[in-house]
Amino acid sequence: MKELILTSKFQIFSYDELTEPDRELIDAAKRATETAYAPYSRFRVGAAARLEDGVIVCGSNQENAAFPSSLCAERTALFYANAHHPEQAVTTLAVAAFSNGAFLKAPIPPCGACRQVILGVEERYKAPVRILLYGEDGIYVTDSVKALLPLQFVGETML
Ligand code: THU
């Protein structure tokens, strides 16, 4: 029997330690929580994607009475970015979540489906997406979604 141990590296920043562009992206993700349509979960998520040319595209979770028809903030932002700016890679994605009257203390972890879609964006543009997960007590930063998704399933897996 052999063992495979996979590790992931995150840096943990306070808001003040972030660069100005990253603070701007976090601010945009926090603002985007205000546009969430979350009457069922009351869990408001905002995502902000920075494109290669510096443009910021935002999204928020959009829910539906048929729950699986809803979409997470990350995918709303990324699909909008890819639909409207298909020539621009996404360089950084920030996520924030607001619930029970406050932003989450711990960094908001994207769901598995969103991790897979972020991976698809990395594959499409052949460039990693930096990820900033906002928490009031610290912001987790990593250089690629691969830190959140070991053993990735990509197109090449099928060749
Ligand atoms: N949600 C997101 O938008 N992003 C995440 O990273 C986690 C979950 C949404 C989906 C649903 O509208 C609500 O949060 C509760 O799961």
Residues whose N, C-alpha, C, O or C-beta is under 5 A from the ligand:
A	BS01	THU	S41 F43 V45 N61 E63 L71 C72 A73 E74 P109 P110 C111
